[in-house]
Amino acid sequence: MSDGRRIADHKKRRAFLLKQLYQWHWISSGLCLIGMLLFALTGITLNHAGQIESKPSVVMRDGQLPQPLLESLKSQPAVAKAPLPSEIDAWLRREMGVSVAARDTEWSAKDVYVALPRPGGDAWLSIERDSGAVSYEITDRGWIAYLNDLHKGRHTGASWSWFLDLFAAAAMIFCITGLLLLQLHAGKRPATWPVVGLGFVIPLFVVVLFIHR
């Protein structure tokens, strides 16, 4: 094979590789752009959580189980973590605007307590087994607390957990294709690897010198 042919083949392979890298780079950047902006923003708010004032809003709601549902509740054994009967869950959805399906439930001879943690706040529900009195309390700590909990994946459920995994995969593809593109263009940009090296050295320097175990 002549030198000219080898050079031409090399240029074709390089062009194909560049095209693939650019394609995967822009697709992954598009998929994770908004997520990366939100994670960067909430990284700042989490880092300064103690300096950001928050005034929780607490709302209490009271209700009364109908007699047939109360009798159903009384007949249930006090088994810890057992879910509430489906008909009681349906009534709570309709009358109190809250779902307790698939929630951890604590039973005792006196009452049934359901913890309802949520991003950006908290909530709980209690039903007295002798009277059927229902107490529901919800605490809202605001949008910043909500976004911070999304950042941490705190009380967000399985769907958000799957999203975080997919977002992390897209971010990794974005970073890896970016690194390969840097490598391909580094010959014409002498500052490439010193800048990349700084991205590693600076956090390492801070950890070694300023973070004490």
C-alpha positions in Angstrom: 0.0 0.0 0.0 1.4 3.4 -1.0 2.0 6.1 1.6 -0.6 8.3 0.0 -3.2 5.5 0.4 -2.3 4.9 4.0 -2.5 8.7 4.7 -5.9 8.8 3.0 -7.2 5.8 5.1 -5.9 7.3 8.3 -7.7 10.6 7.5 -10.9 8.6 6.8 -10.7 6.7 10.1 -9.9 9.9 12.0 -12.9 11.7 10.3 -15.2 8.8 11.2 -14.0 8.7 14.8 -14.4 12.5 15.1 -17.9 12.3 13.7 -18.9 9.6 16.2 -17.4 11.4 19.1 -19.0 14.7 18.2 -22.4 12.9 17.8 -22.2 11.1 21.1 -20.8 14.2 22.8 -23.7 16.5 21.7 -26.4 13.9 22.3 -25.2 13.2 25.8 -24.7 16.9 26.5 -28.3 17.6 25.4 -29.6 14.8 27.6 -27.8 15.9 30.7 -27.6 19.7 30.2 -30.5 20.7 32.4 -29.7 18.1 35.0 -26.1 19.3 35.2 -27.2 22.9 35.7 -29.6 21.9 38.4 -27.0 19.7 40.1 -24.5 22.5 40.0 -27.0 25.0 41.4 -28.1 22.7 44.2 -24.5 21.9 44.9 -24.1 25.6 45.8 -27.3 25.6 47.9 -26.3 22.4 49.7 -22.9 23.8 50.4 -24.5 26.9 52.0 -27.5 25.2 53.5 -26.8 26.7 56.9 -26.7 30.2 55.5 -30.0 30.0 53.6 -33.0 30.7 55.8 -36.0 28.5 55.5 -39.3 28.9 57.3 -41.2 25.6 57.2 -44.9 25.8 56.5 -46.9 23.3 58.6 -50.5 22.3 57.8 -52.7 20.1 60.0 -55.8 18.2 58.8 -58.2 16.3 60.9 -60.8 13.7 59.8 -63.0 10.9 61.1 -63.2 7.4 59.7 -66.7 6.3 58.9 -68.0 3.6 61.3 -67.7 0.6 58.8 -64.0 1.6 58.1 -63.4 2.0 61.9 -64.8 -1.5 62.5 -62.5 -2.8 59.7 -59.5 -1.1 61.4 -60.4 -2.5 64.8 -60.5 -6.0 63.4 -56.9 -5.8 62.1 -54.2 -7.4 64.2 -51.5 -4.9 65.5 -48.8 -6.2 63.2 -45.9 -3.7 62.7 -45.3 -2.6 59.1 -48.6 -4.1 57.8 -50.3 -1.8 55.3 -53.6 -0.3 56.0 -56.7 -1.9 54.3 -57.2 -0.8 50.7 -60.7 0.6 51.5 -59.1 2.9 54.2 -56.4 4.0 51.8 -59.1 4.8 49.2 -61.0 6.9 51.8 -57.8 8.8 52.8 -57.1 9.6 49.1 -60.7 10.9 48.6 -61.2 12.8 51.9 -57.7 13.8 53.0 -55.8 13.9 49.7 -53.1 11.5 50.9 -52.1 8.0 49.8 -50.6 5.5 52.3 -50.3 2.7 49.8 -46.9 0.9 50.1 -45.9 3.1 53.0 -44.3 1.8 56.2 -47.0 1.6 58.9 -46.6 1.2 62.6 -49.4 -0.5 64.4 -50.1 -0.5 68.1 -53.1 -1.2 70.3 -53.8 2.5 70.5 -53.2 3.8 67.0 -51.8 3.4 63.5 -49.0 5.7 62.5 -47.8 6.2 58.9 -44.6 8.1 58.1 -44.8 10.0 54.8 -41.4 11.6 54.2 -41.1 13.6 51.0 -38.6 15.8 49.2 -38.5 19.3 50.6 -40.5 18.4 53.7 -42.1 15.8 55.8 -45.5 14.4 56.7 -47.2 11.8 58.9 -50.6 10.4 59.5 -52.1 8.8 62.6 -55.4 7.0 63.1 -56.7 6.3 66.6 -58.0 2.7 66.6 -60.7 3.2 69.3 -62.3 6.4 67.9 -61.2 6.6 64.3 -59.9 10.1 64.6 -57.5 10.9 61.8 -54.6 13.4 62.1 -52.5 14.4 59.1 -49.6 16.8 59.3 -47.5 18.0 56.3 -44.4 20.2 56.5 -43.2 22.1 53.5 -39.6 23.6 53.7 -39.8 25.4 50.3 -38.4 25.0 46.8 -34.7 25.1 47.8 -35.1 22.2 50.2 -37.1 20.4 47.5 -34.4 20.8 44.9 -31.7 19.9 47.5 -33.5 16.6 48.3 -33.8 15.9 44.6 -30.0 16.3 44.4 -29.5 13.8 47.2 -32.2 11.4 46.0 -33.8 11.8 49.5 -37.4 10.3 49.7 -37.8 10.6 46.0 -38.9 7.0 45.1 -37.8 4.5 42.5 -38.6 6.6 39.4 -36.2 9.4 40.4 -33.6 6.8 41.4 -33.7 5.4 37.8 -33.5 8.9 36.4 -30.4 9.6 38.5 -28.7 6.4 37.2 -29.6 7.4 33.5 -28.4 10.9 34.1 -25.1 9.7 35.6 -24.6 7.4 32.6 -25.2 10.3 30.1 -22.9 12.6 32.1 -20.1 9.9 32.0 -20.5 9.6 28.2 -20.3 13.4 27.9 -17.1 13.5 30.0 -15.4 10.5 28.3 -16.2 11.7 24.7 -15.0 15.2 25.8 -11.7 13.7 27.0 -11.2 11.8 23.7 -11.9 14.9 21.7 -9.4 16.8 23.8 -6.9 14.1 23.1 -7.5 14.3 19.3 -7.1 18.1 19.3 -4.3 18.3 21.9 -1.6 18.5 19.3 -2.8 21.9 18.2 -3.6 23.1 21.7 -0.5 22.9 24.0 -2.5 24.1 27.0 -4.9 21.1 26.9 -3.2 18.7 29.3 -1.9 21.3 31.7 -5.5 22.6 32.1 -6.9 19.0 32.5 -4.2 18.3 35.0 -5.2 21.4 37.0 -8.7 20.0 37.2 -7.2 17.0 39.0 -4.5 18.7 41.1 -6.7 21.6 42.5 -9.2 19.3 44.3 -6.4 16.9 45.4 -4.5 19.9 46.8 -7.5 21.1 48.8 -8.3 17.6 50.1 -4.7 16.9 51.2 -4.0 20.3 52.8 -7.3 21.7 54.0 -9.6 18.7 54.8 -8.6 17.0 58.0 -9.7 13.5 59.0 
